[in-house]
Amino acid sequence: MKTFLRFLGNLAVIIIAFVFYTVLQLGYAQKKVNLLFAIILAVLTVAVIYWMY
């Protein structure tokens, strides 16, 4: 059970990191991204991926 919960937690972290990264890419593609927002989102994406590691 503990392994299954760890798996679900890791899966949730992967999905969150993917959503952050997708939002960041969409902002760059539309060239409507605020620089501060982009930096915060990039740092959050890296932090989530590092936390999962």
C-alpha positions in Angstrom: 0.0 0.0 0.0 2.8 2.4 0.8 4.4 1.7 -2.6 1.1 2.4 -4.3 0.7 5.7 -2.5 4.2 6.7 -3.4 3.5 5.9 -7.0 0.3 8.0 -7.0 2.3 10.9 -5.4 5.0 10.7 -8.1 2.3 10.6 -10.8 0.7 13.7 -9.4 4.1 15.5 -9.3 4.7 14.6 -12.9 1.3 15.9 -14.0 1.9 19.1 -12.1 5.3 19.6 -13.7 3.8 18.9 -17.1 1.0 21.5 -16.6 3.5 24.2 -15.4 5.7 23.5 -18.4 2.8 23.5 -20.9 1.6 26.9 -19.5 5.1 28.3 -19.8 5.4 27.1 -23.5 2.0 28.5 -24.4 3.0 31.9 -23.0 6.2 31.9 -25.1 4.4 30.7 -28.2 1.8 33.5 -28.0 4.4 36.0 -26.9 2.1 37.3 -24.3 4.1 36.2 -21.2 5.1 38.5 -18.4 8.8 38.1 -17.7 8.2 37.7 -13.9 5.5 35.2 -14.5 7.8 33.2 -16.8 10.6 33.2 -14.3 8.4 32.1 -11.4 6.8 29.4 -13.5 10.1 28.1 -14.7 11.5 28.0 -11.1 8.4 26.2 -9.9 8.7 23.6 -12.8 12.3 22.9 -11.9 11.5 22.7 -8.2 8.7 20.2 -8.7 10.8 18.0 -10.9 13.7 18.2 -8.4 11.3 17.4 -5.6 10.1 14.3 -7.4 13.7 13.2 -8.0 
